[in-house]
Structures are given as structure tokens and as C-alpha cells.
């Protein structure tokens, strides 16, 4: 199915945040990305590995390679074969556990790391318990991990503190109505904003898939457990939220954002995001499959980094790609040098982004996501993809921002294991563009609007990035 992105232009590059600050902020946001610095607990030495049966070594190497390059089906197949050959080997158990964690198979990850010593096993167990909702056991594992002087894991430190004060809680308990539909306001970009009650107060949240955990505005960076109500109908109690100073994000968007909705919360909400239709849907039941949608199974590296498989072409032999879903970034696509090369593009021909520092922009001829073919996707080179690759120890091709996802309707099902992606008819999109233009003009009260509709083909919308949240 061909999907048109002709109405989504590369945003204006004025006042673009530096990617270096973006990278620092993204890493500080935790994202369940930051890998332990220490390597204690790696059970298999080179000598021991050399003693493995030849086939076991081949299966293990294949599992590691496929895992890092985003082919989770093959990684699972190879890992299980390596495990059958060496069921007691710690290094084999760890790679298969990492694969299970990325598939949100928490019990399997815990089974594989049971009684394994070392930081890697502690990290996997702590994350598996946390995302499973076992707060007390997550606190126990993460506290031990963070007491190791060789380990620097900001996510583990913050979540351990949240887990400690949240003992006895049942995260993300839902009550009230079965369904809540909330109208998403616009701020002149593809920033995905959601009105919500937080602890009984009317507030504004932003969908930020560049962070694994929800984040509450806090000058001192102290996290807390909050309750949320969507559309006055569906209440979500005991939501863990790390503390963040969101003042920079407020200034950039011009909106009083109180909270970031991260990946962990988003998948528990069984949410539908329809930016073009200005609707955010929360369900207290399993989301049904839409009648016309492509189905994608995301990868959750380290349990919280939302990555989707894609391809740079329509042929079965087209180069595959792994893209981190980053709704805090309004560029449709940001690829690294290797990603653009894989897509067949010569980055030497890319034009410099005015005022964007080292950023350059180009055009991706075709991006395939599931059954959808998206031609002529504008994007940039110069995002900190390498820093995030190092943090999660995988090979990413780049980021897919809200400028891309604004042209689809997204629905999370099966606790995030399934993502339904619906195309939007061209006539519906055009009607919504016109409606948003009128809304912006009315909101401006006769003054110059803040900017064009994020779906408007004219340039001018400012890019948003995680660098907004220091």
C-alpha cells in the first residue's frame, strides 16, 4: 500500500536545538537505555568460548548479530539453538534473556537469569521485574546493581528510588469507564499533546517515546507516584514517574506541559494516537485489530527502547532498517551516515541546515513500514544515533519522529507487543489540514499564528527534540 507523505515538509530549521544537547538530555531521561559501565558478571571468557562446540558458537554469534541488527525472529531462533547446545552457559543464557526482555517476555527473562551473578543479570532481572509490575523485587535487584561502584546506570538509580517508595503498589491499575477519547491540542508542530488530570488537577502531557518512563515536572528532579484521569472517564492509579525539570520544553512548545507519557505508560494505556484526527484514545480493555491496518511487532531493547523494523525499498531483498520511535522529534526521519548509505543516498550532496550546526538534510526515496510504502520522506543527518547505539548496545539506523507518525493512526495492543498502523485517506488528511488552519487562525485572534499546521505543506513549523527537556 502506497502512503503519501507529500504534505509533511521538513520543518523550518530556525532555532533548532543542538544535537549534542539533545543527546545529553536523551541519555539523562533514562529511557532504560543506559547500559551499565562495568562489565563484571560476564561469565564466558574467550578461552571458555573457544571450548564450545562449533555449532553452539555459530548459533551464539548469529543470535548476538541478529539481536543487535533488529532481526528478533532470527535472534530468538539462533539463541534457542545455542541454549539447547549449552543450557548451563551463563553467556548464552544472558543473550537469550536479553532477547526475551526485548520481546516483553518477562517471566522467560527471569527464568534464564535466575541465580546468575553479575551486573548484566541484575540489570535484566531488575528491568524484567519492573516492567512486569513487581515493584518490590525490582527494588531489591536494582538496589544491589546500583551499589556496585563499577556500574553507572542512571535509569536503574532513579527507578530503584521510585520502586523503594512504591513498595506494595500495583502500577497502572485502571478503573472507571471502558474507553476515554481526548482531543489533542496543537501548538504549531507535530508535538503530541494530551490533556489529562494529574492528581486531580487539569494538566497537559506530551507523548515522548524517547523515554521509557513517565516523567513529572519537578524542579528538584524528584520522582513520585501519581494518578491520572483521561477524558474524565478512565483513571489510571499508581503511575510511576521520574522527576524532570520540563521548563525548557514548556518554553519551546509554548505549552504548560506537566508530564511526559513514556513508553511504559503508553503501552499500558492500550492507546490509540491519531494526531491528524486530534484524538488520543485510552482503553480499559484489549484494543481490537482495526479493519484496515498493517501489523508491526516492535522491539523493546532493554525493555523500554521502542524500535520498529522497517526497510528502504519494496523488494524482499531491500535493505532492512531499525528505527527508534522518537515522538519528541518533529523531523520525520533522522538517519546516521550508515543508514543513509544503506538507503542508497550520497550524504555529500546533502544541503546544510541553516542554523542547524552540523545538521544536513536529504530525502529518503522510500520507507517501508509493515505493508505501507512511504515515498519521499524528508530527513536529516547529524542526530546522535551513535550515542544511543552505544547506550543500548545495538545497531540503529536512526530515529522516526512525530513528523512521520502524524500521518498515521497508531494503536498499541497486547501490552505493546503489537502495533497496529492505519493509513489515513488523502481527503481526510486534507480536511484536517484545513480545520487546523482555521483553528490556528481563530486561536491567534487576528494576530500572526504561532506557526502553520504541522500537517501543512508550507514550511515554518519548528522542530522539537528531547533537547527541550534538560
Secondary structure by P-SEA (a helix, b strand, c coil): ccccccccccccccccccaaaaaaaaaacccccccccccccccccaaaaaaccaaaaaaaaaaaaaaaacaaaaaaaaaaaaaaaccccaaaaaaaaaaaaaacaaaaaaaaacccccaaaaaaaaaaaaaacaaaaaaaaaaaaaaccccccaaaaaaaaaaaaaccccccccccccbbbbbbbbcccccbbbbbbcccccbbbbbcccccbbbcccccbbbbbbbbbccccbbbcbbbbbbbcaaaaaaaacccccccccaaaaaaacbbbbccccbbbbbccccccccbbbbbbbbbccccbbbbbbbcccccccccccccccccccccccccaaaaaaacccccccccccccccbbbbbccccccccbbbcccccccccaaaaaaaaccccccccccccccccbbbbbcccccbbbbbbbcaaaaaaaaaaaaaaaaaaaccccccccccccccccbbbbcccccc
